[in-house]
Amino acid sequence: MGYAKPTSERLYFKFIEIEDKDALKDALSDWRADGVTESDYEFDLRIKKWLEQNKLMRSEGVAEEDDLKVENVMRRDCWWTEGIYLRSDDTCIGFTRGKFSDNCYYHYVTAIRPSYRGNGYFGECNLMGNKILFTTYTHIEKQISMIPVDELNKENSYASLDALGTDDVRETRTDRIAPTTYQKKIITRDQFMEWYNKDEQKPLRDAYYNYEIIN
């Protein structure tokens, strides 16, 4: 079965595989403030769930060549998980997770392995993600994400820039032990394209980007 492979200057995305398990667990190794991580058994169950969800993105009733067209993908109201890989040697350095519903993309998390942070990969992932949603997936009307308030604009990431949408909704979650407050961010297609097409964003428009279906 085919899969989508978006590619940027240094990275590419594709559906995770069972062989990525250790890398994905490493990306979540400091998720909890108390340092507690899932056991191998617990994480095996998590990965198996993610793999099963990814299979739902490939409907058996859809012809292979049409399987990953966005108009077909958006009919499947299911969470899905893509790995983030280095183009240089195919190393998995993290993952991104979200879902499509009603012409909207709900972004849940982008997690980078600790040893690969601080190299601009997070910002590159965000830019590639927005190019996918708004220049390739022309049916998407908006992206919704929840960003930790303490992290807003700290990395100058494209998803967190105030120019790309703000919202007053805040939510405090306890899944990371230390309560973390998130701010809801809504980026519409019109907001992104207006910002993206400004003269000062030409370097971002010119940055390498490719999207292909691999059979």
Secondary structure, 3 states (H helix, E strand, C coil): CCEEEEEECCEEEEECCHHHHHHHHHHCCCCCCCCCCCCHHHHHHHHHHHHHHHHHCCCCCCCHHHCCCHHHHCCCCCEEEEEEEECCCCCEEEEEEEEEECCEEEEEEEEECHHHCCCCHHHHHHHHHHHHHHHHCCCCCEEEEEEEHHHCCCCCCCCCCHHHCCCCCEEEECCCCCCEEEEEEEEEHHHHHHHHCCHHHHHHHHCCEEEEEEC
